[in-house]
Each structure stands twice: as C-alpha cells, then as structure tokens.
Amino acid sequence: MLEVIKKAPSYQKTASVIIPARNEAGTIEDSITQMPKLGKHTEIIFIESNSSDNTWEEIKRVKSLYQEQWDIKICQNHGKGKGDAVRQGFDMATGDVLIILDSDLTVHPNELTKFFEAIASGDCQLANGSRLTHSVSLKVMPLANQFANRFFAQVLSIILGVEIKDSLCGTKAIANY
C-alpha cells in the first residue's frame, strides 16, 4: 500500500539563517538589510569566530539596530573554525529549514528564497549553493581557487552521478524536521 504523506505548505515553515562570521565587519549590516523574509518566521543567527577586526562589535550594533524587525541571535564561537561555528548555530536554531549563509555574501541573501523553497516544499533535503553561476571577485576567490573548485566539483559529480557546480560553496540549506 502506498502511503501518502501530506506536507505542510512551505509558507507554514520557519527558517533559521546561520551566518558564521570571521573578519567580515563590512558585510554584517548588508546581510540583514538584504535578507528576505522566509516562511512564517525567519531567525538570523550570527556566530562570530575569533575575528581580528571589529566584526563582533558590528554584529552587536546591527542586532541593536534591527532587533525590532528581525529575530536576531548572536554568539561568539566556543570552538575553532567554521565547522564549529555552524554546529553552534545549528544548536541555537529553532527553524524548520536551516540555511548557512557565508558572511562574505558571495551568495547574495536574496537567493535564500530559492534554498528555502527547495527544502520547505519537500523537493529536496539538502540544497548546495554555487558561487560560480555569476562573476566572482578575484579578491573573494582567486582564479586558482576557482579552477581548483571547478575541477573538484567535476570529479565529485562523476563519483556521485549528480551535477555539482560548486561543492565548496558555504551556502547550504537542510531540513530540520
């Protein structure tokens, strides 16, 4: 017998956007001002990771400035590295859809609606971003890194039998339900 699972419409789902940030003071406010509303509730979680610039102060300033418009949570990374920051953000998250947005904004926040819909609709359980669908500044991703990333993505695509354009992109979304 075929079991039919009735899915809740995507607009009833909630989102948690985790933004690990290290030395990205200049993009923190843009990540809020350019953020779309996702589903019935969007929380934004900044995890600052041992920055040598004023990223932590900027996160606190932005939270204070935008806390009436957004559900913003902030924390400093207890561990070391981006992986620890992401896991810490996941632990704080309450959303049905968890989205990682790199604080350098190589994937624009308005693209997150596509990630949210892909997961919230039930069409997939993991959505992986790509920074290589548009021109990327050589400052953000040097040419050698772009070529290596494309090569690695091609090899991974062959192994998995699924086309992957940018396997190293930090922007990802997963279901949390």
Helices and strands as residue ranges (DSSP letters): G 10-12, E 14-21, G 25-27, H 28-33, E 41-48, H 55-66, E 71-76, H 82-92, E 97-100, G 109-111, H 112-120, E 126-128, H 143-160, E 172-175
